[in-house]
Amino acid sequence: MRKLMLSLPLTLMLASCTTMGGGTASTDQIIGAIQQFTRQACGFLPAAQGVAAVIAALYPAGAPAFGIVDAVGNAICQAPVVAAAKRRYGAAAGVVRVVVAPNGQRIVVRGAQQ
């Protein structure tokens, strides 16, 4: 959790420099675009916090963010679904996917199957 809190400001800086459709996109716009991508691609709507954590892991500060929506969306869609959370917390737990970053960091992305 502490790593997530430390990486969020970096994510916000990175996302604010990203361009989509010819203009500068806000962090909320990028996260919304990724959520829309995953909803259409694999029927999964990830929580914004999980999307922000994956962005921070895949795109460190200063890295070019070209293709961020496709890259992050595909990473989330290809991540395995963890069934243990549903057994432990019941149906209210929703769907949990675990994205593994190139450095080996595991990012838990909670959301709902659409």
KAPEWO-V113483 format. One line per field, one symbol per residue. burial: + if it has 16 or more other ideal C-beta (glycine too) atoms within 10 Angstrom, else -. A space follows every 10 residues. Layout:
# KAPEWO-V113483
burial: ???
This chain:
# KAPEWO-V113483
burial: ---+--++-- ++-++--+-- ----+-+--+ +-+++-+++- -+-+-++--+ +++++++++- ----+--++- +++-+++-+- -+--+----- ---++++-+- ------+++- +---
